[in-house]
Amino acid sequence: MAKGGEPLALLSINRLSKYFGDQMVLSGISLQLHQGEKVGLVGPNGAGKTTLLKIITGEIEADEGEVYLARGLSLGYLSQKPGILPRATLEEHLLEATKDIVFLRQELASLEQEMASPAMKENSAALASLMEKYGELAHLFEEKGGYTLEKRLAAVARGLGFTEDDFGRQVSEFSGGEKTRAQLASLILQEPDLLLLDEPTNYLDIDAVEWLENFLRDWSGSILVVSHDRYFLDRVAGRIVSLKNGNLRNYRGNYSAYVAQ
């Protein structure tokens, strides 16, 4: 929380402008997004919604104005067209998203071997030191959800429409839609502070959309999501920002509340 009990501003955009040639896309727009907020970004095709997301991530530069991200903020971005994904199986790709937990597991296994070595039986002081370090790492491992990692990984993959057989498939051989879903699963498992989603429901069936709605609604992180799916925005967003003719307007409530206003 910020001073005075106000939620921390994770993202602050100040008088941002962007031109493509002579065409003005963004005209001095400003926006704040706070900790825990779930905001829907709407507007007609070509209004500049994807451009705004790419400016926030630093993929492209604004012509005027500034973007501030909170210090230490972790940012996840789902683009409509996923970039080049690593040559790995789906399981390896998703485990990479949780590599800090995987590293902790390896450290714990190494300490277990060291503590069980014959040399430790004759050195009680060294054993006590290792046991203390092991206890600290085990606590951190538990805090990060290490003991439920496989279960969580499988739940996210299944929720987004993957089967157990898909875990051994090469991500590089996936269809475009499958790659987007793999990228989304990876981002969810990374649990960033702020998640930028550009049309996340495009390649999801009804069950996967429902799963994603429930997940995002319960998630403690912040979201800025571009979507044309009004039902999805009704269930996920608590605020709508509308981008039209280069200008941004704020509306309290979900998509239905935005339409009514």
Phi and psi in degrees as a GROMACS rama.xvg file:
@    title "Ramachandran Plot"
@    xaxis  label "Phi"
@    yaxis  label "Psi"
@TYPE xy
-82.3242  179.063  ALA-2
-59.7114  146.196  LYS-3
76.0593  11.6989  GLY-4
82.8195  0.521331  GLY-5
-72.7827  142.639  GLU-6
-60.7591  146.311  PRO-7
-67.0626  132.397  LEU-8
-79.4732  110.143  ALA-9
-79.5194  -32.7594  LEU-10
-136.19  128.281  LEU-11
-130.118  122.619  SER-12
-112.906  127.621  ILE-13
-124.711  109.506  ASN-14
49.4408  58.0688  ARG-15
-88.4681  131.869  LEU-16
-131.281  145.885  SER-17
-146.51  133.155  LYS-18
-121.499  144.996  TYR-19
-116.581  99.7793  PHE-20
67.9501  -127.254  GLY-21
-89.4526  -5.48398  ASP-22
-87.7341  121.873  GLN-23
-83.2532  124.466  MET-24
-102.929  -45.5096  VAL-25
-124.242  132.068  LEU-26
-121.953  84.4416  SER-27
61.598  40.5993  GLY-28
-81.634  151.149  ILE-29
-132.136  146.771  SER-30
-159.617  140.795  LEU-31
-123.519  140.746  GLN-32
-129.295  125.083  LEU-33
-101.502  165.014  HIS-34
-56.1115  127.089  GLN-35
85.4482  -5.34205  GLY-36
-76.5887  146.688  GLU-37
-125.38  108.338  LYS-38
-117.014  131.504  VAL-39
-95.2174  133.197  GLY-40
-108.716  115.999  LEU-41
-122.83  165.813  VAL-42
155.951  164.212  GLY-43
-65.6525  160.777  PRO-44
-57.9319  136.688  ASN-45
83.7405  5.37605  GLY-46
-75.1913  -19.1244  ALA-47
111.356  15.4404  GLY-48
-64.2104  -47.9296  LYS-49
-65.8452  -37.6248  THR-50
-58.3788  -43.1604  THR-51
-62.5499  -43.5828  LEU-52
-61.4583  -41.7856  LEU-53
-69.1073  -29.4251  LYS-54
-69.6588  -40.1608  ILE-55
-61.9239  -40.8835  ILE-56
-77.785  -13.2965  THR-57
88.635  6.85664  GLY-58
-67.5036  -36.1446  GLU-59
-130.912  160.849  ILE-60
-103.453  145.179  GLU-61
-78.1032  157.811  ALA-62
-83.6145  -32.2935  ASP-63
-144.368  159.745  GLU-64
89.4718  179.254  GLY-65
-138.599  151.362  GLU-66
-120.904  124.512  VAL-67
-113.575  130.498  TYR-68
-112.953  141.142  LEU-69
-57.8781  145.901  ALA-70
-59.7473  131.882  ARG-71
77.5981  6.38366  GLY-72
-63.8797  133.717  LEU-73
-98.1467  131.681  SER-74
-122.662  131.838  LEU-75
-119.492  138.089  GLY-76
-132.608  121.689  TYR-77
-101.998  110.83  LEU-78
-88.5599  162.247  SER-79
-67.5539  -32.1153  GLN-80
-118.026  105.592  LYS-81
-63.0628  146.414  PRO-82
-74.7678  -167.226  GLY-83
-71.2672  118.996  ILE-84
-91.2821  154.407  LEU-85
-64.9856  154.963  PRO-86
-77.6032  91.6751  ARG-87
-156.226  162.482  ALA-88
-74.9713  166.623  THR-89
-60.1117  -41.7753  LEU-90
-62.0099  -43.8883  GLU-91
-64.2807  -39.5654  GLU-92
-62.4632  -42.42  HIS-93
-74.2353  -34.9047  LEU-94
-65.2342  -33.3762  LEU-95
-61.4161  -31.1893  GLU-96
-67.6606  -21.1101  ALA-97
-117.857  35.686  THR-98
-63.3038  -26.7006  LYS-99
-65.3389  -37.2308  ASP-100
-71.5963  -41.5236  ILE-101
-61.4783  -40.2081  VAL-102
-63.0799  -42.6463  PHE-103
-61.6122  -39.8724  LEU-104
-61.921  -42.8499  ARG-105
-64.41  -39.0044  GLN-106
-63.5474  -41.7742  GLU-107
-64.4457  -42.4576  LEU-108
-62.9188  -39.3894  ALA-109
-65.3551  -41.2054  SER-110
-65.8896  -37.7715  LEU-111
-60.3684  -43.2118  GLU-112
-63.6072  -42.5675  GLN-113
-65.7226  -40.9981  GLU-114
-68.0221  -27.6905  MET-115
-86.7758  -3.42121  ALA-116
-70.2686  149.886  SER-117
-56.972  -32.7252  PRO-118
-61.955  -32.5545  ALA-119
-69.6622  -24.7833  MET-120
-65.7702  -23.3473  LYS-121
-103.651  3.75222  GLU-122
-135.285  82.8207  ASN-123
-64.5862  -33.9594  SER-124
-66.1187  -44.7644  ALA-125
-64.583  -39.2447  ALA-126
-64.5275  -41.9085  LEU-127
-62.6329  -39.6063  ALA-128
-64.2112  -43.597  SER-129
-64.1745  -40.1589  LEU-130
-64.8009  -36.9635  MET-131
-65.4257  -45.0698  GLU-132
-62.9276  -40.3149  LYS-133
-62.5648  -41.6415  TYR-134
-62.7376  -40.586  GLY-135
-64.9163  -45.2036  GLU-136
-67.5865  -37.5095  LEU-137
-64.367  -38.1582  ALA-138
-64.7152  -44.6184  HIS-139
-63.6046  -41.52  LEU-140
-59.2561  -42.1091  PHE-141
-67.9491  -42.4037  GLU-142
-59.0864  -37.3717  GLU-143
-83.1093  1.75914  LYS-144
80.2588  25.7043  GLY-145
-62.3555  -34.1303  GLY-146
-75.084  -14.0948  TYR-147
-116.711  18.2429  THR-148
-58.7977  -51.6681  LEU-149
-61.4584  -41.1521  GLU-150
-63.2956  -42.5985  LYS-151
-68.1485  -42.8379  ARG-152
-59.4766  -45.5506  LEU-153
-65.9571  -38.6381  ALA-154
-64.943  -41.8208  ALA-155
-66.1896  -45.5821  VAL-156
-61.732  -47.4486  ALA-157
-64.0218  -40.8371  ARG-158
-59.2945  -32.9298  GLY-159
-95.3264  14.6113  LEU-160
95.9192  7.45466  GLY-161
-87.7202  151.772  PHE-162
-106.771  171.531  THR-163
-61.6926  -33.059  GLU-164
-65.6564  -26.9616  ASP-165
-70.1974  -21.8332  ASP-166
-61.4417  -30.5027  PHE-167
-93.516  -0.0857695  GLY-168
-81.998  149.869  ARG-169
-75.3021  126.791  GLN-170
-61.1012  -32.3763  VAL-171
-63.8794  -19.9315  SER-172
-96.7601  0.95032  GLU-173
-68.9189  157.416  PHE-174
-71.9152  169.01  SER-175
-58.1359  -42.1392  GLY-176
-65.9872  -39.7682  GLY-177
-65.9678  -38.8329  GLU-178
-63.3327  -40.2091  LYS-179
-63.579  -41.5726  THR-180
-66.9834  -36.4016  ARG-181
-65.8232  -39.3081  ALA-182
-65.2255  -41.8663  GLN-183
-63.962  -43.2384  LEU-184
-60.1998  -42.2166  ALA-185
-62.6008  -43.2938  SER-186
-64.1001  -41.432  LEU-187
-61.7283  -42.0794  ILE-188
-69.6774  -26.7879  LEU-189
-72.338  -24.5874  GLN-190
52.4577  59.8023  GLU-191
-70.2933  162.162  PRO-192
-66.3875  -37.6968  ASP-193
-131.216  126.365  LEU-194
-113.154  121.897  LEU-195
-102.758  119.352  LEU-196
-121.096  123.377  LEU-197
-107.91  102.752  ASP-198
52.7678  60.9237  GLU-199
-69.4869  -17.7069  PRO-200
-92.8363  1.80442  THR-201
-55.6225  -40.0662  ASN-202
-113.261  24.2047  TYR-203
-109.039  140.36  LEU-204
-80.1675  179.221  ASP-205
-59.5823  -42.9075  ILE-206
-64.3953  -40.9038  ASP-207
-68.6443  -37.5164  ALA-208
-63.0932  -43.3149  VAL-209
-63.2079  -41.7995  GLU-210
-61.3418  -45.1345  TRP-211
-64.5373  -40.6448  LEU-212
-57.2746  -48.9933  GLU-213
-63.398  -41.3975  ASN-214
-63.2422  -49.8713  PHE-215
-67.7644  -34.4341  LEU-216
-64.9192  -36.6687  ARG-217
-88.4228  -12.6003  ASP-218
-71.6508  142.549  TRP-219
-85.9821  -12.2575  SER-220
-75.9797  177.203  GLY-221
-101.473  150.003  SER-222
-137.462  137.171  ILE-223
-123.203  112.512  LEU-224
-123.36  129.421  VAL-225
-92.4664  126.197  VAL-226
-157.657  145.908  SER-227
-98.9894  1.14541  HIS-228
-89.0191  99.3156  ASP-229
-65.5945  -32.7277  ARG-230
-69.5501  -38.5409  TYR-231
-61.8919  -46.2141  PHE-232
-65.9837  -34.0573  LEU-233
-61.3011  -37.001  ASP-234
-86.8375  -22.4474  ARG-235
-107.393  -43.405  VAL-236
-84.9235  141.072  ALA-237
-106.505  -5.70283  GLY-238
-151.948  144.964  ARG-239
-119.522  133.118  ILE-240
-115.79  130.233  VAL-241
-107.558  125.275  SER-242
-108.044  117.602  LEU-243
-152.352  132.767  LYS-244
53.59  36.3931  ASN-245
82.6268  -3.6989  GLY-246
-112.554  152.297  ASN-247
-118.687  131.6  LEU-248
-127.414  143.924  ARG-249
-100.149  141.671  ASN-250
-137.056  128.471  TYR-251
-73.5774  144.971  ARG-252
95.6576  -176.656  GLY-253
-83.076  -167.69  ASN-254
-65.0402  -39.1338  TYR-255
-62.6336  -40.1636  SER-256
-64.9154  -38.0331  ALA-257
-62.3509  -45.0505  TYR-258
-61.9102  -42.8675  VAL-259
-63.8981  -37.5844  ALA-260
